Amino acid sequence: MLKIRRFLKYNKCIKCNNEFLSFEMKRINDKECICNMCSMEQDYNTRNYNQKGKTTQMSFSFEFETNKKDYTLLELRKYDFIGCYDSSIRGMEWKSVIFNNKKSFHAICRKLDKFKKYVGAGCGTHLHVGTKYKEKIMQFENEIFNPILREMQSNKEITKKFWGRYFNHYCKATITNSRYNTFNTRSSVETLEFRLLKFKNSKQYIKAADFCIDTTKYINYHIRKENFDLAQAQNLGQIILKKYKEVSGSNVQTNINE
């Protein structure tokens, strides 16, 4: 169709880069628009297979839950988030790409500061970190995670400050046969899921998420060994506890890479 300047205005979609008549699009800010197809809400089970960053030993992704369906949030499509229906919140669950390194992950997190007001009381920002040893982690999950869980329970204010919130029925303080454990080994994908995480601001979320990524890397390194046993699992749990105390504000010092 011939473009008639000043009569029918065209805009380019931030996601697909195709041009559409402006009245057929959604305006997400003063300069940018998105087409109807790219702005559609997806099914809850939709997965984001897009990847970002140079491949490393680790991969991770997260779910940015929001309590509103505001047009400004559609800017997240520019960063390859997929907005999915979630019956447990009033907004959408925005599924990130799969990150292969922290540099690209940190860059995206900093862009989310402008959307932190949409992370309501009932929202979480779950992080999935890749592991090939989920069943083995589940076998020793009490030894690995109970020490840190007890510490988190006994220091509520530190827990809320570091993780972004305190335990609830979607992220339990105990280990049960449920996917709603704070440290979830029962997800449908090959990941260890950290369900307590909540985005308050990029500085807080990056610090907590980096701890989760490094912890999973550390678990993967040790649990893959054929001779890994109960005693080693107990030692692993204590080392993770010490590292958590360090990064969350305690004076206890240790090195997770020892």
N, C-alpha and C positions, 0 to 999 in steps of 0.2 A: 504494500500500500504506500502511495506517495505521502511523504511527511509534509504537512502543511504547517509551517512554523507559525507560532503565536496563536494558533487556532486549536490544534490537537497536539498536546505536549507528550513527548515520549520520555520514559526513564528506563535505566538499565537495572536489572535485578542484581542485588548484591551476591546472590548465590550462583545462579546459572549464567549470569552475564547477558542474557537475552533482553531485548528491548520490548516494552509493552506500553500501551497508552496509560498515562499516569492515573486515570480514574479506574483502571483495572487492577491497580496495585495497592499494596499497603505501605504507607509511609512510616518508617521506624525512627527517623530523626529528621533534622532539618535538611539533610543532604541525600539520604539514602532511602531506597524503596526495595520491596521484595514482591515477587509475583505470587499469585494465589497458589500455584502448584508447590513452590518451594516453602511456603509458609504453612502447609497442611500439617496437622497433628498426626503423628504416627501411632501405630498399635504399641501397647505396653511391651510386647516381646520383641520389638524391632531392635536389631543390634547394629552398632556402628563399627564397620570393619575398616574404615579409613585409618591410615597410619601416618604419623608425623615424627620427624627426627631421624637421625642416623641410627641404624640398628645397633643395639648393644646386647648385653646378656639379659637385661630386664625389659619388661614391657608393662604398662599400666594404663588404666583409664579411670574415669570417675563419672558420677551421676550428680548433676547440679540441679537439685530439686528447688522449685519455686512455688510460691503460694498464690500467684496471680497469672493470668494469661494476658499480659500487656504487650502491645505492639512493639515497644522498645526492646523487649527480650528477643525478638526475631533477629536482632543483630547477631545473636549467637550462631545463626545459620552461616554467617560469613566465615566463622571459624570452624565450620564442619560439625557443629553439634547437631544432634537429631532430637527434636522435641517430641516426647512420647506421653501418651495418656497414662495417668496414675490415679487410681481411685482413692488413694490414701491422702492425697493433697489436693488443694483447690486449683493449683496451677499445673505445671508440666514437669516431667523428669527429663532434663536435657542431658543426653548421653554424649560424652566427649569422644574424640578420636582415640586410637590406641597410641600412646606415646612410647617412643623407644629410648628416650633420654630425658634427663631432668631439665636441660636447657629449654627445650621447646615447651615442656610442661609448665615451667615457671613463667614463661612469657605469656601463655594463655591465662594462667591464674591471675596475673596482674591486670589483665583486661577485664576480669570479672568484678573488680572492686566497684565499678559503676552500677553493678546489678545486685550488690549485697543486700539492699533493702527489700528485695523480693524473696530472700531466704527466710521464710516465716518460722514461727515457733514449732510447727510440725514437720519442718523440712530437715533433711540430712544431706550430706554431700559424700556419699559412699565412695571409697577408693578400692579398685580391684587391681591386685598386683599378681603378675603371672607366676605360676609354679607348676612343675611337673610332678610334685610329690604331695598332692593334696590328701590322698588316702593315708599316707604315712604320717603326715602332720596331724590328721584326725586321730590316728592311733595314739599319739602322744600329746594331744592338745591340752589335757589337764596339767601335765608337767610343764609344758611350754608357756601356757597362758595364765594359769591360776595365780602365779606370783605377781604379775603385773596387774591383773584384775583386782587382787586384794589391795594393792597399793592405790589403785584408782578409786576404789570404794572408800578407803580410809582418808582420802584427801580430795573431797568433793570440789572445793574451789579451784584447786590446781587442775583437776580433771576438766572442769568446765572451761577454764582459761585455755588449756592446751588443745583439747579436742573440739571445743566449740559448744559443747553441751554435756549433760549428764545422762546416765543410763535411762532407758525406758523400755517398753515392751517390744520395740522394733530393734533395739540394740541392748541385749540383756547383759547383766553383770555376772551371770553364771554361765557355765557351759552346759548346754542341753542338746538334745537331738533335734535341732531346729536351725533354720537358716537365719534366724533373728539373733544369733549370738553376736556379740561385739566383734569377736574375731571369728569370722564365718568360713568354715571349711566345707560348707554344704551348698555352695552356689552351683549353678548349672553349667558353669564354665571352669576352665583350668586356672583358677585364681584363688588367692587368699583375699577375702573381702574384709575391709575395715569399716564397720557400719556406724561407729560412734561419731566419726568425723562430720563436722558441720562447718561450712564456710562462713566465718565472721568477717574476715578480711584476708587479702592475699598473703600478708606476712604471717599471720597465724596459721593459715591453711597449708602454705608451703612448708613451714617448719614441721608441722605434725605429719603431713604426707611424706616428707623426706624421711622421717623416722620410720614410717610404715614401709616404705620402699626398701630402705637399708636393712630393716629387720627381716623382711621377707628374703632378701638376698642372702643374709646371714643364715637364716633357717635352711634355705635351699642348699647352701654350700655344705652344711654339716649333716643334714638329714639324708642326703643322697648316698652317704657312705654305708656300705653293706653291714658294718659292725655297729651301726648306730643303735643304742639300746636305752633302757629306762634311765640309767645313771647319767648318760650323756644328755638326754632330754631334760632331766632335772637341772643339770649344769647350764644348759642352753636357756632355760627359763630364768635362772638367776642372772645370767649375763644380760639378757633382754631387760630385766627389771632394773639393773644398775644403769644401763644406757638410758632407759626411760627417765629415771630419777635425775640423771644429768641434764638431758635436753629439756625436761619440763620444769627445771628450776632448782633441783636438789644440788647439794655440794658434792655428792658422790661422783667420783670420776672413774670412768672405765673406757675401754676402747672396743667397740663392737666388732672391729676387724682383727682382734687379737687372735 
